Amino acid sequence: MITVASWNVLHRVHAENWGEDILRSRPDESERIAAVTALLVGRDEHVIALQEVSGDQLASLRLAPTDRTIHALRYPRVPTPRHGTCSLRNPEEYLVLLVDGPTREISAESFEDDPGKGALAVETAGTLIVATHVSGDQRHTRQLARLAELATPPRGHAAVLLGDFNTDRATVASALGTGFTVADLPPDALPTRPRTSGSKAQWIDHVVVRDAVVSNAAVESAEGLSDHNLVRATVTT
């Protein structure tokens, strides 16, 4: 049994480009980064997948007092500010896995059709863990097909997919196909991506398993540190 979590921590450039509310509630990016790191250090999941990690946020995580192994995929695309400059020292964007115990990196790749999205796979305790961030348009069809390939381990091994899929549970389940189970959140679960307008889905961050059982799925408030809330679950292999 392992516990897992996934959280899109919001890259500062994306927040500024899209005018996210967090700019008003958390104007000092260095303070927000420190708070994100402190929250993560205090969590006890065996595996935590993070999306939209800036170079500054990654540096903060690497300096944090934790025994977790940090795996990171740097995307070829560097987010570009649309309005002036950015306060980040390092605006590069990463997909990150924080893992307790011995790990082995299996693959790290950005998607062919989106240099700012991708997948990062590691093996730990006989389980394949794949962190991902999927595009929010029709490119997700090809990307989910690729994720199904990446998350098909040898017979007798389980796989866990964690990330921001930018689409609803039913779409993810249908695209991944037979053999995959997408965790079902409680009816009263907080949105993983709260929205005050528009028709886009608000539950777009998921825990997916293959050859395993997922339980105790829940969403926890990000305490105003990101535009996404954190999703967690227990996986039994």
SULWOUR-V174925 format. One record per helix or strand of 2 or more residues. SS is the DSSP state (A for helix, B for strand). FROM is the first residue (numbers start at 1). TO is the last residue. If there is no record, write none. Layout:
# SULWOUR-V174925
ss->[SS SS]
from->[FROM FROM]
to->[TO TO]
This chain:
# SULWOUR-V174925
ss->[B A A A B A B B B B B A B A B B B B]
from->[2 12 22 29 47 55 69 93 104 114 127 140 158 169 180 205 213 230]
to->[8 17 25 41 54 63 74 99 111 124 133 150 164 176 182 210 220 236]
